[in-house]
Amino acid sequence: MPPPGTQTRPITGFAKKSIFGILAPYLEDSVVLDIYSGTGTLGFEALSYGADFVCFAECNRRVIERLRRNIEELNAAEQTKVWAGNVESKMTAWTENLERAVDIAFVDPPFPDTRKWDWDKITDKVFRPITEKLAADGLVVLRLPGNVPLPETIGTLELHREKKYGDMLVGFYGRVEDVEN
């Protein structure tokens, strides 16, 4: 459970099961980013599906404490890294230090923030650094509130699949395909 008074958005069991049903073929031995991770639900689920390594990014200190306890309780320290701080200002530095390509990146921002996002700024500060480390067949999974439309493209990513779960939307993005004439 998230600490009281925090703005984490736990994902429903049905939505999580559906999302991981879609992603299961991509998770074995994968490198996963759980951006705006909260207490780590998506990253820990990825580990349970065979992910090799997960980086969690979160800025709320109380939530990070809970995340670190979850890592300890699951004996997952060797398979995880916690990036603590502001995602927008630190994503480039964090991803530059990754030794392997990213196979799946979950981007699960606070819903109130997404309603005010400057998509050009977020694309540059968050999605560009992720995309630069994304494997050729890697996926970015974006969760937004249902009243915020998923963009068709985010930088060099394009929407491949969209799912609606209650009051949230989940978009699965991959690299824009080069079209040869």
C-alpha positions, -999 to +999 in steps of 0.1 A: +000+000+000+012+035-007+019+058+023-012+077+035-015+112+020+005+104-011-009+107-046+000+073-060-026+057-084-027+020-078-035+001-109-064-023-108-057-060-108-077-064-140-058-037-159-025-050-146-033-086-157-044-074-191-013-052-197+011-079-186-008-104-208+001-082-237+037-076-226+046-112-214+064-122-246+087-092-242+096-095-205+120-125-202+155-112-195+144-076-202+155-042-189+125-023-176+120+013-165+092+021-141+089+059-144+068+078-118+069+044-101+051+050-069+057+019-047+068-001-077+038-022-087+045-023-124+083-029-120+078-057-095+052-073-118+078-071-146+103-089-124+077-116-117+074-121-154+111-126-159+125-091-163+163-091-156+166-056-142+142-027-133+150+010-127+123+028-106+121+066-109+101+084-082+104+119-065+082+116-034+105+108-004+078+089+016+069+068-014+106+061-021+110+048+015+081+024+009+096+014-025+130+006-009+112-015+018+094-034-010+127-040-027+142-054+005+111-075+013+113-091-022+151-096-021+153-077-053+182-053-046+205-070-072+178-067-099+168-031-092+179+005-090+160+034-075+163+068-092+152+094-067+144+129-078+125+150-104+119+128-135+118+158-159+152+172-147+171+140-142+159+115-169+187+123-193+214+118-167+198+086-154+194+070-189+229+080-200+243+057-173+224+026-184+247-001-197+219-020-216+191-010-239+157-006-224+131-032-235+100-018-218+095+016-202+063+022-181+055+059-179+028+063-153+027+100-143+005+116-116-029+121-133-033+158-122+001+166-138-008+151-172-039+173-176-014+203-176+015+187-195+033+207-221+038+178-244+067+193-263+086+198-230+076+163-216+087+148-249+121+164-247+127+159-210+112+124-204+104+106-236+135+116-257+160+102-232+140+070-229+137+066-266+175+071-271+180+040-248+151+020-262+159-013-279+149-015-316+118-035-307+113-018-273+080-005-260+069+025-240+037+020-220+020+052-211-009+054-186-031+085-187-065+095-172-094+087-195-100+124-202-065+130-216-062+116-251-032+095-259-010+113-285-006+094-319+031+102-317+055+113-290+088+124-306+100+093-326+074+070-309+041+061-324+010+046-308+007+009-317-021-001-294-046+016-271-065+000-242-091+016-220-096+004-184-123+022-165-112+058-162-077+053-176-061+049-210-030+028-217-010+034-249+017+010-262+043+030-282+071+018-304+095+035-327+082+052-358+087+027-386+109+040-414+089+037-447+110+029-477+097+040-511 
